[in-house]
Amino acid sequence: MTSHQSTQTMKPATAAKKLGVYLEATPAEFREGVVTRAELNTLQADPPQWLLDLRRDGPHPRPVVAAKLGVSIAGLARGGVTEPLTTEQIEALKQEQPEWLAKERATQAEVRKETARIKKRDAEREAQQP
């Protein structure tokens, strides 16, 4: 008996998410087809110029915008940012430092500090177990 291994494919939206790019900004041939695991690996290992440009200049999807601004995705929404932003727009926001951005960055810093405290506490408890 021979085994037939099928090629694993994914929707363009899934591939775009894994690549960290905004789907609507990708080339039509990327959006209209399916992406195999091998193609995704190739795009990650040796990105074409369009992918390099998108990663550098945007528009960026919300998770990338949030990371670049140092806030959560929910924080973006609270700040009224619902559309993808370009790198230039993100840099302008950093320069302007609107009140919502300062507040969300402070909130995110507190969340990180609390997460680190809990992780340390749990590690200490684990070390005390017989």
C-alpha positions in Angstrom: 0.0 0.0 0.0 1.4 3.4 -0.9 0.6 6.5 1.1 -0.4 9.6 -0.7 0.6 12.8 1.1 -1.5 15.8 0.2 -0.1 19.2 0.0 -1.1 21.4 2.9 -2.6 24.7 1.7 -4.0 27.7 3.4 -6.2 30.7 2.4 -4.3 33.9 1.5 -5.7 35.6 4.6 -4.0 33.0 6.8 -0.8 33.2 4.9 -0.8 37.1 5.1 -1.4 36.8 8.9 1.6 34.4 9.2 3.7 36.8 7.1 2.6 39.8 9.2 1.2 41.8 6.2 -2.1 43.4 5.4 -3.9 41.1 2.9 -5.5 43.9 0.9 -2.1 45.4 0.1 -0.7 42.1 -1.3 -0.5 41.5 -5.1 -3.6 40.1 -6.7 -2.0 36.8 -7.6 -1.3 36.2 -3.8 -4.9 37.2 -2.8 -6.6 35.1 -5.4 -4.9 31.8 -5.0 -4.1 29.4 -2.3 -0.7 29.2 -0.6 1.0 25.9 0.1 3.2 25.4 3.2 6.2 25.2 0.9 5.3 28.5 -0.7 4.9 30.1 2.7 8.3 28.8 3.8 9.9 30.2 0.7 8.2 33.6 1.2 9.5 33.6 4.8 13.0 32.5 3.9 13.5 34.5 0.7 10.9 37.3 0.6 10.2 38.8 -2.8 10.4 42.6 -3.2 6.7 43.2 -2.7 6.8 41.5 0.7 9.9 43.4 1.8 8.2 46.7 0.8 5.0 45.8 2.6 6.9 44.9 5.8 8.9 48.1 5.6 6.3 50.7 4.5 2.9 49.1 5.2 0.0 49.4 5.3 0.4 47.2 8.4 -2.4 45.0 9.9 -3.6 45.9 13.4 -1.3 43.4 15.3 1.7 45.0 13.7 0.5 48.5 14.3 -0.2 47.7 17.9 3.3 46.2 18.4 5.0 49.1 16.7 3.2 51.6 18.9 3.7 49.5 22.1 0.0 49.1 22.8 -2.6 46.3 22.6 -5.0 45.8 19.7 -7.9 46.8 22.1 -5.9 49.9 22.9 -5.8 50.8 19.3 -9.6 50.5 19.1 -10.0 52.6 22.2 -7.8 55.2 20.6 -9.9 55.2 17.4 -7.4 53.4 15.2 -9.4 50.9 13.2 -7.7 51.1 9.8 -4.3 49.7 8.8 -1.5 52.3 9.1 1.6 52.9 7.1 5.0 53.1 8.7 4.9 56.8 8.1 1.6 57.2 9.9 2.8 55.1 12.8 5.9 57.3 13.1 3.8 60.4 13.0 1.6 59.1 15.8 4.8 58.4 17.9 5.9 62.0 17.3 2.5 63.5 18.1 2.1 61.3 21.2 -1.6 61.8 21.6 -3.1 61.4 25.0 -4.7 58.1 24.2 -1.4 56.6 23.0 0.5 57.7 26.2 -2.4 56.2 28.3 -2.4 52.9 26.4 1.4 52.6 26.5 1.2 53.0 30.3 -1.5 50.4 30.5 0.5 48.0 28.4 3.6 48.6 30.6 1.5 47.8 33.7 0.2 44.6 32.1 3.7 43.5 31.2 4.9 44.2 34.8 2.0 42.2 36.3 2.6 39.3 33.9 6.3 39.2 34.9 5.4 39.4 38.6 3.0 36.4 38.2 5.5 34.4 36.2 8.1 35.0 38.9 5.7 34.1 41.7 4.7 30.9 39.9 8.4 30.0 39.3 9.1 30.5 43.0 6.2 28.3 44.0 7.3 25.6 41.5 10.8 25.7 43.0 9.4 25.2 46.5 7.5 22.1 45.6 9.1 18.9 47.0 
